[in-house]
């Protein structure tokens, strides 16, 4: 369910990191972001009334996503539409809807797109639609249902906060560090878009069939777009992805992404970075890392844990 934001005490955020090759087993890493605070700007926003597509994960601006549009009415409505609902979105709402993770109140507008990446790309199965994430939106109120029984809501357009010149310079520096970490940690960290995680069951077609698949593989040069790209590709839990999507300070969002990169990579650039000493003093208590290694035994799965920062803050 999507509901307007409340103001409880800030929850702990969890992040699951990607597999890092260790010995003969693939280690899964859990990164935990300790209590982070969300602040939403109170500036006036434009409002959109659009249908809601509920997902088990977070989609970011610029991120490609494919979903089923041939669900039968008696199937669970998560991450899919019926044929009549798809026609309604295309004809009544200009091919736009809002993708939002279950239980969250910040999502992204999605535009349904057509076309084929290249003649050699795999075909799109019948009943599958391709979309791409656009701008972020914050739920204002639920508005019942459409004629085809899609949930409808009013959404306020979200914008990033304006940065001062000094903060903009820091953002550029952090983006450069992120690019360097990505280059040096290539092959060490498994980077894949959030919607392709196997356990989510969202693989309705070959990802290469999406018209935007190829263009989304390379990290963007723009610092703001890079922060969203990292949020989508780093191996994080849904809670941390939601935190990054909701964050309206591009500098803080980039700093969080860089911190995760540094925790997951053991690169020379990380050790020798001129930001390393200050990062240790100011940010090292924000995350903790848990390595889970699946091993065959009579007890099933044996977990090997290693924490970074303040351990035991969250039950995994």
C-alpha positions in Angstrom: 0.0 0.0 0.0 1.1 3.5 -0.7 0.4 6.0 2.0 1.3 9.7 2.7 4.5 10.1 4.7 4.3 10.1 8.5 6.8 11.5 10.9 7.9 8.6 13.1 11.4 8.3 14.6 13.8 7.6 11.7 14.0 3.8 11.0 17.2 1.9 10.5 18.0 1.2 6.8 19.4 -2.0 5.5 21.4 -2.6 2.4 22.3 -5.9 0.8 25.5 -5.9 -1.3 26.4 -7.9 -4.2 28.2 -11.2 -4.5 32.0 -10.8 -4.1 34.0 -13.8 -5.2 35.7 -15.4 -2.2 37.4 -18.8 -2.5 35.1 -21.3 -4.2 31.9 -19.8 -2.9 30.1 -16.6 -3.8 29.8 -14.3 -0.7 26.7 -12.2 -0.3 27.3 -8.9 1.5 24.8 -7.1 3.6 25.5 -3.4 4.2 23.4 -1.7 6.9 22.9 2.0 6.9 22.4 3.1 10.5 19.5 5.4 11.4 19.3 7.9 8.6 17.0 11.0 8.6 14.8 11.9 5.8 14.0 15.6 5.2 11.5 16.5 2.4 11.5 20.0 1.0 8.3 22.0 1.8 8.6 24.0 -1.4 5.6 24.2 -3.7 5.4 21.2 -6.1 3.5 20.4 -9.2 1.0 17.6 -8.7 0.3 14.6 -11.1 -2.6 12.2 -10.9 -1.3 8.8 -12.2 -2.0 5.1 -11.7 0.2 3.2 -9.3 2.4 0.2 -10.3 3.5 -1.5 -7.1 6.9 -3.2 -7.2 9.0 -5.3 -4.8 12.0 -3.1 -5.4 12.9 0.5 -6.1 13.3 2.0 -9.6 15.4 5.1 -10.2 15.3 8.0 -12.7 16.7 6.8 -16.0 16.4 3.1 -15.2 14.9 0.8 -17.8 12.2 -1.6 -16.6 10.1 -4.3 -18.4 6.8 -5.6 -17.0 4.0 -7.9 -17.9 0.8 -6.4 -19.4 -1.1 -9.7 -19.7 -2.0 -10.5 -16.1 -5.3 -12.2 -15.6 -7.7 -10.4 -13.2 -7.4 -13.1 -10.5 -3.6 -12.9 -10.3 -1.7 -10.8 -7.7 -1.4 -7.3 -9.1 2.2 -6.6 -8.1 4.6 -5.5 -10.9 2.1 -6.2 -13.7 -1.0 -5.0 -15.4 -3.9 -6.6 -17.2 -4.3 -5.9 -20.9 -7.2 -3.5 -20.3 -5.1 -1.6 -17.7 -2.2 -1.3 -20.1 -4.5 0.1 -22.8 -5.9 2.5 -20.2 -2.4 3.7 -19.2 -1.5 4.2 -22.9 -4.7 5.9 -24.0 -5.9 7.8 -20.9 -2.6 8.7 -19.1 -0.2 9.2 -22.1 1.7 6.0 -21.3 2.7 7.2 -17.9 2.3 5.7 -14.4 4.2 5.7 -11.1 6.4 2.8 -10.0 6.7 2.7 -6.3 8.2 0.0 -4.0 5.7 -1.7 -1.7 5.1 0.3 1.5 7.0 3.4 0.2 5.7 6.9 -0.5 8.4 8.0 -3.0 8.5 6.6 -6.5 9.3 7.6 -10.1 7.1 8.3 -13.0 7.5 5.7 -15.7 7.1 6.3 -19.4 6.2 3.4 -21.6 8.6 3.3 -24.6 8.7 1.4 -27.8 11.3 0.5 -30.4 14.0 -2.2 -30.6 17.6 -1.7 -29.5 19.2 -3.2 -32.6 18.4 -5.9 -35.3 20.4 -8.4 -33.2 18.5 -7.8 -30.0 16.2 -10.5 -28.7 12.5 -10.1 -29.4 10.1 -8.7 -26.8 7.6 -11.4 -25.8 3.9 -10.8 -26.4 2.3 -9.0 -23.5 5.5 -7.3 -22.2 5.8 -3.5 -22.1 9.1 -1.6 -21.7 9.3 1.6 -19.6 11.9 3.9 -18.3 12.1 5.9 -15.0 11.7 9.6 -15.3 11.3 12.1 -12.4 10.7 11.4 -8.7 7.4 11.9 -7.1 6.0 11.9 -3.5 2.5 10.6 -2.8 0.0 13.2 -1.6 -3.2 11.2 -1.4 -4.8 8.1 -2.8 -7.7 8.8 -5.2 -9.5 5.5 -5.5 -9.3 3.5 -8.7 -9.4 4.0 -12.4 -12.2 2.5 -14.6 -9.9 -0.6 -15.0 -9.4 -1.0 -11.3 -5.9 0.5 -11.1 -5.0 2.3 -7.9 -4.8 6.1 -8.5 -2.9 8.7 -6.6 -2.0 12.3 -6.6 1.8 12.7 -6.7 3.9 15.8 -6.0 7.0 16.3 -8.2 10.2 16.1 -6.2 13.3 18.2 -7.0 16.8 18.0 -5.6 17.9 20.8 -3.3 20.0 23.6 -4.8 23.7 23.3 -3.8 26.0 26.1 -2.9 29.1 26.5 -5.1 31.3 24.8 -2.4 28.8 21.9 -2.1 28.7 21.6 -5.9 32.5 21.3 -6.0 32.3 18.6 -3.3 29.7 16.7 -5.4 32.0 16.8 -8.4 34.9 15.5 -6.3 32.8 12.6 -4.8 31.6 11.7 -8.3 35.2 11.5 -9.5 36.0 9.2 -6.6 33.0 7.0 -7.4 34.1 6.7 -11.1 37.6 5.8 -9.9 36.3 3.2 -7.5 34.1 1.7 -10.2 37.1 1.4 -12.6 39.4 -0.1 -10.0 36.8 -2.5 -8.5 35.7 -3.8 -11.9 35.0 -7.5 -11.5 35.1 -7.4 -7.7 31.6 -6.1 -7.1 28.6 -7.6 -8.9 26.7 -4.6 -10.4 23.3 -5.2 -11.8 20.1 -3.1 -11.9 17.7 -3.6 -9.0 14.9 -5.0 -11.2 17.1 -7.9 -12.4 17.7 -9.5 -9.0 16.7 -13.1 -9.4 14.7 -13.5 -6.2 12.3 -10.7 -7.2 10.9 -12.6 -10.1 10.7 -9.6 -12.4 12.6 -11.1 -15.3 9.6 -11.1 -17.8 12.0 -11.0 -20.8 15.6 -10.8 -21.8 16.9 -7.5 -20.5 18.6 -6.8 -23.8 15.2 -6.6 -25.5 14.7 -3.2 -23.7 15.4 -0.2 -26.1 17.3 1.5 -23.3 19.3 -1.5 -22.1 22.6 -0.7 -23.8 22.7 3.0 -23.0 22.1 2.3 -19.3 25.2 0.0 -19.0 27.8 2.8 -18.7 27.9 5.0 -15.7 26.8 8.6 -16.7 29.3 11.4 -16.4 26.8 13.8 -14.8 27.2 13.6 -11.0 23.4 13.7 -10.2 22.6 11.0 -12.7 25.5 9.0 -11.5 24.2 9.0 -7.9 20.9 7.5 -9.2 22.7 5.0 -11.4 24.7 3.8 -8.4 21.6 3.5 -6.4 20.1 1.3 -9.0 23.2 -0.9 -9.6 24.9 -1.3 -6.3 23.9 -4.5 -4.4 21.7 -2.8 -1.8 18.6 -3.8 0.1 15.3 -2.2 -0.8 15.4 -0.1 2.3 18.6 1.6 1.3 17.5 2.0 -2.3 14.4 3.7 -1.0 16.5 6.0 1.2 18.7 7.0 -1.7 15.7 7.7 -4.0 14.0 9.9 -1.3 17.2 11.8 -0.5 16.9 15.4 -2.0 20.5 16.4 -1.4 22.5 15.2 -4.3 25.8 15.6 -2.3 24.6 13.4 0.5 23.2 10.8 -2.0 26.5 10.6 -3.7 28.4 10.4 -0.5 26.3 7.5 0.6 27.0 5.7 -2.7 30.7 6.4 -2.4 30.7 5.0 1.1 29.1 1.8 0.0 31.6 1.5 -2.9 34.5 2.0 -0.5 33.1 -0.6 1.9 32.6 -3.2 -0.9 35.9 -2.6 -2.8 39.4 -3.3 -1.6 41.2 -1.0 -4.1 44.3 1.0 -4.1 42.3 4.1 -4.9 40.2 3.6 -1.8 43.3 3.2 0.5 45.1 6.1 -0.9 42.2 8.4 -1.5 42.7 11.9 -0.1 39.2 11.6 1.3 40.0 8.4 3.2 41.1 9.8 6.5 38.2 12.3 6.8 35.8 9.5 5.7 37.0 7.3 8.5 36.4 9.9 11.1 33.0 11.1 9.8 31.3 8.3 8.0 32.6 4.9 9.2 29.8 4.5 11.8 27.1 4.8 9.2 27.4 1.3 7.7 28.1 -2.3 8.8 28.8 -5.1 6.4 27.7 -8.7 6.8 29.2 -11.4 4.5 26.9 -14.4 4.1 28.6 -17.4 2.5 26.4 -20.3 1.5 28.0 -23.6 2.4 26.7 -27.2 2.0 26.2 -28.9 5.4 23.8 -31.0 7.3 22.4 -27.8 8.8 21.9 -26.2 5.4 23.2 -22.7 5.0 26.1 -21.5 7.2 26.5 -17.8 7.6 29.9 -16.1 8.0 29.5 -12.5 9.2 31.9 -9.5 9.3 30.8 -6.1 10.4 32.1 -2.7 9.5 31.1 0.2 11.7 28.7 -0.3 14.6 27.7 -4.0 14.6 24.4 -5.4 15.9 22.3 -2.4 15.2 19.8 -4.3 13.0 18.5 -7.8 12.9 19.4 -9.2 9.5 
